[in-house]
Amino acid sequence: MEATVAERGQITLPKAVRDALGLTKGTTLKVELDGGRIILRKDVGDALSKMRGRIKLPDGVTTDDVMRELRGRAPGDPYPPPDEA
């Protein structure tokens, strides 16, 4: 795929790239230089900050409980799994 730099330094990302990454008007991209390469990264921090506080956990459930459920027990985890408590 190719993109051409316009007079004002703008480029249009190919539709396949925009669709694959879910890029829409106003999406922020991080720009990095790596030698002779330009690296564009989708700024997921903005999406995460928009979601902060929108998910409510059931009473008595902590974020640590959710992380253990998703990832399993971590080495050195001081808490026993719920079925061992």
N, C-alpha and C positions, 0 to 999 in steps of 0.2 A: 504494500500500500504506500501511497505517496501523499504528501500535502505540500502545497506551494505557499511560500511566504508572500503575502500581499504587500502593497506599498507602505502601509502603516505598521508592518511587522506582524500582522495577524495571520493565523492559519486556520483552515477548516479541517477538523478531524473527520476522517471517513465515517460514514454512517454505521458501518459494521463495528467500528471501535466504540462509537457513542452508545450504540445499542448494547454491546457486550458489557460495558461498564455502567450502564444506566445513567449516562451523562445527559442532563437536560439543561435548558437555559438557566444560567445562574449558578451552575455547579462550580465549586472552587477546585482548581487543580494546583497542586504543589509542583514547582518547577525546580529541578536540580541539574547541575552540570557535572558530568563525569568524564573528564578528559575532553574528547571531542564529541561526546554524546549529550543530548538533552533528554532528561527523564521527566515525564509527567506522571504524577500520582494523584489519584482521586483523594480529596481531603475528607476522610471518613470522620474526623473529629467533629466536624460541623453536624453531620448526621447523628452522631452519638449525643452531642449536646442538645439537639432538638428532642431526642427521646428521653433524656434524663428526667426522672420523676413521673413518667407516664405509665410505667408498669407497676402495679400494686401487687405485693406479695400477700398470701394468706396470713392471717394472724398466727404468730408463733414461728413463722418461717423467716430465716435470715438469708442474706445474699450468700453467706458462707455455705448454708445448706444447699442452695441452688447450685453453687459452683462444685460442691462435692458430688451432687447428683449428676452434673454434666461431665466432670473430669475424673471422678473417682477420688479416693482418699490420697492425699499427698504424703510423701515421706515426711515424717516428723509432725504430722497433723495431730494436735493434742486431743481432738474430739473423736470419739468412736463413731462409726457409722450408726445411723438411727436404729438398725435392727440389732445392734450389739449393746445399746444403751440400757 
